[in-house]
Amino acid sequence: MTFKITRRTESKLPSIDFNQLRFGDTFSDHQFEQKYKSGEWFQGEIKPYGPIQLDPALSVLHYGQAVFEGMKAFRYKNGKINIFRIDKHYDRFVRSCERMNIPVISAEVFGESIKQLVDIDRKFVPEDKFKSLYLRPFIFAADEFLGVRAAQNYRYLVIAGPVGNYYAEGIKPVRLTTFPQYVRAVKGGVGDAKVPGNYGATMKANNEAMSAGYAQVLWLDAFEHKYVEEVGTSNIFFLIEDTLITPPLEGTILPGVTRDSVIHIAKSWGINVQEKKISIDEVFQAHSKGHLKEIFATGTAAVVSPVGFIHHDGNNLDLKQDSMGPLSQKLYDTITGIHHGEVEDPDNWCTLI
Ligand SMILES: Cc1ncc(COP(=O)(O)O)c(C=O)c1O
C-alpha cells in the first residue's frame, strides 16, 4: 500500500533529550493523515508533524463523534522495532467506530499507516528498555456543519511520540478512591468504546480525587454503586488467595489490551483467572480476612501498576505494600520482556519492522 510521503526537511531529533521524556508532550517528525468524503477514503499521506486546520463549525468540536487508540512500539536490542498487539488494537478501534457510527478503515490501512509512520520515524523509538514510541491513531467527524447527524466527512490521523519509563521514580503503589456522586458508564452507553467523551466526563471526578490525595478514581457500577468496574485509564485485578479476579466485559468497561495479555499469560501459568463481578464490599472483606494479596491496574501506559490503598464510603483498605507484589512483578517483567524481544512471543503479539 503506497501513501503520498512528504518528508520534514530538518529532524526534531537533536532537540529531544531521551533521558527526560515525559508522557504526551514530545512528538516525532511526521504524522499520517487520510480523509473520507462521500462514502470513500482518499489516499493516505505521511507529512511533517504539525497543526491541522479546523473549521470552527467542525462537527467533532460540537457533537464529539470521534474515536482513538493508544498503543506502543518498542525497540529490540538488535534494532528491530516491535509494534505490540496491533491486531487487538485494530479490533477495538473497529468496535469503537461502529458504536460511534464512524466508517471503519480497513485493517490494511490501519496497519500500514502505523507501520509506515513508525518506519519513517524509527529513530524516535527509544533505545532504552521500558521506553517506547507511543502511537495514537484517531478518527473524527469533519463536516463543516452545525446539526446533530452522523457526519459525512471524517479524518483519520496517526501521531507518535517517544515516552519515558513510567516508573523512572521507582514503583510506588497508588491510592484510589470511589465516588458515590459520579458514574463513568452504563450498559448500552459508550463505556466500552475508546471515545473522547468518556474521558471528558471523568475530568471533574479525577481532579477531585487528586485534590484529595488519590491518584485515580476507582469506578463502580452506575446502578447499585456496588460492583468494581475499572480505574481511570486502566483495568483492575485482585489476587484473592490464589484466584486472580477481574471484572467482566459487559459493556461498561473498556476491553483493555493489557487486560487481555494479563489474563492470557496468567492462565498459561496455571493461575485460576476469573472474569466475574466483584463488589467493593467483597474486596474489603477479603482484605479483612487476610485473603487479599495483590491489587493491580493494567494499561498500555504503565503495563501493570500496583494499587496499595482504596478509600470507599468512609472506609480505607490499606495493603501496606510499598512495592509491586510478586505476581504483579512477574506479569510486568514478562510483558515488558515480550515488548523488548527478551521473552518468547508464542502468540505472535509482536509485529516487527
Ligand atoms: C478507560 C480505560 N480503561 C482501560 C484501559 C486499558 O486499556 P489498554 O490495556 O488497552 O491500554 C484504558 C487505556 O487505554 C482506558 O482508557
The ligand as an SDF file (V2000), in Angstrom:
LIG
                    3D

 16 16  0  0  0  0  0  0  0  0999 V2000
  -10.8270    3.6640   30.4180 C   0  0  0  0  0  0  0  0  0  0  0  0
   -9.6860    2.7500   30.1610 C   0  0  0  0  0  0  0  0  0  0  0  0
   -9.7110    1.5070   30.6790 N   0  0  0  0  0  0  0  0  0  0  0  0
   -8.7080    0.6230   30.4650 C   0  0  0  0  0  0  0  0  0  0  0  0
   -7.6060    0.9720   29.7070 C   0  0  0  0  0  0  0  0  0  0  0  0
   -6.5090   -0.0310   29.4730 C   0  0  0  0  0  0  0  0  0  0  0  0
   -6.5120   -0.4220   28.1210 O   0  0  0  0  0  0  0  0  0  0  0  0
   -5.1770   -0.8970   27.3980 P   0  0  0  0  0  0  0  0  0  0  0  0
   -4.6300   -2.0090   28.2020 O   0  0  0  0  0  0  0  0  0  0  0  0
   -5.6510   -1.3320   26.0490 O   0  0  0  0  0  0  0  0  0  0  0  0
   -4.2800    0.2840   27.3400 O   0  0  0  0  0  0  0  0  0  0  0  0
   -7.5240    2.2670   29.1650 C   0  0  0  0  0  0  0  0  0  0  0  0
   -6.3740    2.6670   28.3500 C   0  0  0  0  0  0  0  0  0  0  0  0
   -6.4780    2.6820   27.1540 O   0  0  0  0  0  0  0  0  0  0  0  0
   -8.5840    3.1740   29.3920 C   0  0  0  0  0  0  0  0  0  0  0  0
   -8.5350    4.4120   28.8790 O   0  0  0  0  0  0  0  0  0  0  0  0
  1  2  1  0
  2  3  1  0
  2 15  2  0
  3  4  2  0
  4  5  1  0
  5  6  1  0
  5 12  2  0
  6  7  1  0
  7  8  1  0
  8  9  2  0
  8 10  1  0
  8 11  1  0
 12 13  1  0
 12 15  1  0
 13 14  2  0
 15 16  1  0
M  END
$$$$
